[in-house]
Amino acid sequence: MKVNGKPTRTIWIHSECPEIVQIIDQRWLPHQYIVEDIGTVESMAIAIRDMHVRGAGLIGAAAGYGMYLAALEAKAATDFDSHLDSCYALLESTRPTAVNLAWALDRQLQAISKGREADEKIRIAMNTACAIADEDADFCRRIGQHGLSIIREISTAKNGDTVNILTHCNAGWLAFVDYGSATAPIYAAHDAGIMVHVYVDETRPRNQGAALTAWELGQHGVPHTLIVDNAGGHLMQHGMIDLVITGTDRTTVTGDVANKIGTYLKALAAKDNTIPFYVALPSSTFDWKMKNGLSEIPIEQRNPEEITHVEGLCDGKIKSVRISPTGSPAANYAFDVTPARLVTGLITERGICRADRESILQLFPEGRHKT
Ligand SMILES: CSC[C@H](O)[C@H](O)C(=O)COP(=O)(O)O
């Protein structure tokens, strides 16, 4: 996608210094556009844990590049493989819910193990990190093309009137390497001349909707309106939403979907109002082993300060202010699980399928061997 008219990804290797990975530090958006240099595994782990980078696809890509940095470091370590193993453990511990993280780490470890000496392993790690990133971008582009058909159909049924779409959190290009999952069909529709308008949930407590989704839609010229998280049901009751599209951080082979906290409530409201509720994901977000999302998917709990305080721009500086009484405890559940029965369909890089085991495995037969 483009930032100020310039094609940009969310993560890449420094063009003049291949030992450095560069990221957009998303903590500063939408106020400042800051590119951060990451030169160690330790700083990549901090970047993931403290959400300089975030979103399932991008977490996976960052883990892939993190293992490339690990291989560079391992060359100077006494034991290459045990250094790699401890970097794997460090990166894996950063965020628990998005399965893309472990998926990318495993893919790297497997690939690197095929190299014979250190330099070959480093080369493999670099190529694999770039392949994971390229694939993420390509899959999201394809998700856009498949999801476009859903929006086109609604637009036709409305005689070309604006299609109103609700989305939650940020499953946009900032949550991936490029294009996004939930936003990819929206960008594709907008680019195809279909009139779309997006209601953007602010997504408390970290406000990824207000800060990131609104910013990226604005950069692409997509009409949008920011709403508080609790407004979605009201809009649906009043016929103001035609379609809900969200992303996911982990989807079980049975079609249960873990996504940013509050997604479940949107799915319930959509069901009650007979509004299609689609979830967009690249196949790296499937967890082939899990069968019951509710009991099996680990739900991240984050620092309660994200709830007791809000951050914003004040006199040109980002400041954090308390909004709750000192001493009132807060619990910060970052994700929830939407059961498959509430999901109309999954939009993947191979096409659209129902959120059930048979339909998923029909589209991804290789998943059968992993279940
Ligand atoms: C990438 S699609 C699903 C997203 O990861 C999800 O909606 C989301 O925004 C993730 O939250 P975050 O906690 O910002 O990593």
The ligand as a Gaussian input file, in Angstrom:
#p B3LYP/6-31G(d) Opt

LIG

0 1
 C       -4.345000      -9.712000      11.480000
 S       -6.001000      -9.948000      11.434000
 C       -6.515000     -10.066000      13.096000
 C       -5.866000      -9.045000      13.859000
 O       -4.608000      -9.557000      14.260000
 C       -6.682000      -8.531000      15.011000
 O       -7.924000      -8.114000      14.614000
 C       -5.875000      -7.489000      15.557000
 O       -5.927000      -6.366000      15.163000
 C       -4.804000      -7.984000      16.416000
 O       -4.588000      -7.259000      17.448000
 P       -3.227000      -6.760000      17.981000
 O       -3.420000      -6.986000      19.438000
 O       -3.177000      -5.355000      17.557000
 O       -2.101000      -7.593000      17.437000

